Amino acid sequence: MTISCDVAVLGGGTGGYVAAIRAAQLGKQVVIIEADKLGGTCLHRGCIPSKSLLRSAEVYAEIRDSASYGIETAGATLVFSKVQERKTGIVEQLHQGVQYLMRKNKIQVIHGKGRVIGPSIFSPKSGAVAVELADGEMETVVPTNLIIATGSRPRTIPGLEPDGRFILTSDDALILEELPESIIIVGGGVIGVEWASMLSDFGVRVTIVEAADQLLPAEDGDIARELQKLLAKRGVAIHTGSTVLPDTYQAKEGQVSIDMRTGEQIETLTASCMLVSVGRQANVEQIGLENTDVRVERGFIEVNKFYQTGESHIYAIGDVIGGMQLAHAASHEGIAAVNHLAGEAVHPLQPHMIPRCVYTRPEVASVGLTEKEARGKGLEVKVGKFPFQAIGKALVHGSKEGFIKVVADANSNDILGVQMIGAHVTDLISEAALAQLLDATPWEVGQLVYPHPTLSEIIGEGMLAVDGLSIGM
């Protein structure tokens, strides 16, 4: 069977289904091809389920600390099976919502494994997709434009291949039926520190091994050091500038052991299991790219600023093209790609303008350049910092840890970047991102009248601190 359409989307994750909706809004006939469930990694194996678990861990930690609020409890019991049930319920509700959006926008969904084919009897140019359905039947989708949004999967380390029991990926960890007594997390990036924060709040003994000289290697050094200090205070053992030696790995008697090298020293680590969290790799294999002029460089599909590949009618978005590999980035890439193929105005996405969020306790959020990055570009900078402990709502909330850091150009006064660590900063960072988008100066943002008491006051104070004008300290 052959299906013709204006736009076909190979992959129904966040970037894919958002692109499909945008195309439908523009009057295009759209087909999504998805091998698994609509929503992709973000909904089923990433953003949503992990944040559900993080929220349960946060509530458990708050209950155990309730005496500091003047509320004494007889004792809280963690029932991990119910934590997982809550997570599953949230995912399923959102999954149903995505399916509804497909029906609402009259988007045809084909469940099967898609493979791009070259010129054939179906089309004189490459870009048609052969789809193998669950029952073994085949369908061919022939679009005017194709958007590849096949996403990514956890990267592995040779010699530490996941087995779902002793060596876990983040996918495996999300479906644990029981919590381990202890865990070694290899990798202190975003996913690694989120799992460290969550599991330590659940009472698991956590050890992080990170090869870089700080946690969150891509983030500001001041922020990383604060997070490391706060995680260590909660009992997380953290080893930076360290690497595990895969050939020393052993699993026996219900435990794993592995040697870790720090400089010239070697130490043996033991735990109930190990989580390998060393980034994600693009799903570029077995999707038929060899039948096209689409180029893959360093494991990712190469695109231009409009997300076109080597074949102008084939676009690629999301994790499969590398970059920041964030769900909200993929969504905007999808919208930009569709706008371009439809002849609409396109404002290319600037990577440094995309907010970055880490859902540890406390949270980390940032946008723009770090101080180190700005200085590395030869810019003369001025920096403002302001602590949460000087914000009344933070004390009321019981979360006085953390601070804001604002980096500005000393000559133009432009805001170059904003980094935050503290309670609910992932909800606050959008104001800083908007300020950058509107090319505001720190002084202009500081003139906004912030409601009191709110956590948002820290943004105004941080902006004023750039010029030494903060009021609260």
C-alpha angles and dihedrals in degrees: 000000000000124000120193121200143156096243131018120190117203103207128030101217125121095289093042100049093042089053089049093052092049091050091050090050088057091054098258124146103240136195125187119201113201127171095197131011128331110256096050125205096337095057101033108025107014140020102021104038093041092050090049089056091045091053092051089049091050092051091048090052092049092050091051088051095044093113089071087063092050094259117120118198129194089231137298123243121208113217102188094188089062090047087057092045090055091050092050092049093053092048092049093049091052091044089056088049092056091049089052090052089055091053093044092053093042092240115162113228120203116191110211147084111292126206124185113234131202128237109320144146086291097057137001090227134048120262104083113123125224109209124201108207125211091258092054095255120130132228128183121215114201111193133178087224130019126205116198112209104156096144128204144280135216114289115235135210118234107250092024100071111166118255098177092242113056100009113042137186120207086262090058094045092056092063099044111142093200133025116246120236091234139001140193112217113203105205129036099210125116097295093042096052093043090056090044092053093045097046094045089053088052089055100258118142105241132198121185122200114193125177095207122076092253141029114260093026093196094054135080115290094230090054093047093050092050092050091048091050093050095046091048089051087059091053102264111146108222127194116184124181086033136119134194120235107228095198090064094056117125134173119196141135092015095305140091127219131189137167120245125203121212110176105309094337124097122199130179117231124199131189143144091266145340132242115207108208109166103136136281134283126216122255097236099133125099095008096107101255089142087069091062142050090252108132125219116203123185089346097309134096111257115231139169126238090281092051094251117148127212086292109061095216092053117076131184129201142171130022092345090072094047118223116117096343094213126145094232090049090052091051093054092044089054092051092047092049092050093046089053097049089047093051094247124142111279128200105195114232115252108215095213089058093061113101116236119210134191116190100209123128102287100027126234124213134169145165132190127005127344118230090256092050092048093050089045088060089056094253123148105231141190121203134207125194131184128177127229090227087074092055114091096212090053090058091046090049091050094238109107096148120109141029146223123252121196121194117197137175107258092212105040098025089227116152105248099180147339125212125186138181120184145073116334094351089141086067093046101048095078090072090057091047090051090050089055092046090053091045092238123170122232090250092055093051089047090059092066112109104239118203114246130257098025136120088237090074088081090070093058092044092047092050092050090047089066088075096031092257102118113136103204099063 
